[in-house]
Amino acid sequence: MEPEAIANGAPSPTPAATPTPSPASRLNDHVSESLKLEYQLMKVPFEHLKKSMRSSHRLVEKEMNAVVSSVAEAAEKDMSKEEAVQHLTSLVSRLQRLKRKLDESNKCEQTEVQRSKARLDHLEMLHSGGKEVQSKWNSIRVDRILIDYMLRLHYYDTASKLAEASGIQDLVDIDIFLDAKKVIQCLRNKDCSEALAWCAENKSKLKKSKLLFDSKQWDDLIDQFKQEFCKMYGMTTESLLHIHLQAGLSALKTPFCFEEGCTKEDPLSQESFRQLAAPLPFSKHIHSKLVCYITKEVMDEHNPPQVLPNGYVYSTKALEEMAKLNNGNITCPRTGFVCNFSELSKAYIS
């Protein structure tokens, strides 16, 4: 781009040239940025596994202490043969019940281990490189984000069907949200039994809080339960879809987006996106002119900038003329990089 002319006619200082990042560097940056929002992907099965193991440990400790105490008491009593056999039979039955419970717990723990491995393998895909692998990973990620969004809005059946159709049951947390569903339904019916049972089950991880139960605060109670539920499993309180959308909108939000002249191509021309962007700050906005390196003409909404795959930007007019003369191909005048006109991406000026 040409330096912008200032009022006295003297050109502004030309910024120092920055080296173009290599494809490998850009891939590593993409991987790092993608992993920043994948915390709960590994945290949820880890917390579920810890919870199951703690429960098993407490159960074994409780039952074994009871059995040992019972044996010690029996040893001090003067029992007949029949009484001793009956007592030992009851202890054996108790231990068998313990074994069945531990077998069930073990199956649950194996499921969480399998789920954790599947998620690690999914994250490892990012390091495999290649556009096809990245495209597949991004497609799965979109499905996961949509499923997470639907589960938070209580569309459990739809979320389950999408997970099954995409074959990503191990990458989503439908069972966790189904546990929350029971509590939420009871709270909506002004019944605290399930919520109190859940609090008792997870009391070691919950802080003491004073709750009010008048008729106007049941929605607040449901919201509070959702927040505590998400914290316990290391999940975000907001849906992943909202987080990703807000990350993008934060770069697009400018005062112009809320004026009548805002173009329909701008997502923030829609009221739903404006509401989502309401708590976000305006992006840094510098008033400057973008001048095409090839034609020396200003790039604006009538001659928008286009981005080549190598990151360089030129005007639509210049690239269309170049494509007409070269059978649809574009050659970057600064690097010699060659691509097809269909590979260009439109840039938006804010």
Secondary structure, DSSP 8 states (H G I E B T S, - for coil): ----B-TTS-B-----------HHHHHHHHHHHHHTT-HHHHHHHHHHHHHHHHHHHHHHHHHHHHHHHHHHHHHHS---HHHHHHHHHHHHHHHHHHHHHHHHHHHHHHHHHHHHHHHHHHHHGGGG-SHHHHHHHHHHHHHHHHHHHHHHTT-HHHHHHHHHHHT-GGGS-HHHHHHHHHHHHHHHTT--HHHHHHHHHTTTTS-------STT-HHHHHHHHHHHHHHHTT--SS-HHHHHHHHHHHHH--GGGGSTT--TTSGGGSHHHHHHHTTS---------EE-TTT--EESTTS-EEE-TTS-EEEHHHHHHHHHHTTTEEE-TTT--EEEGGG-EE----
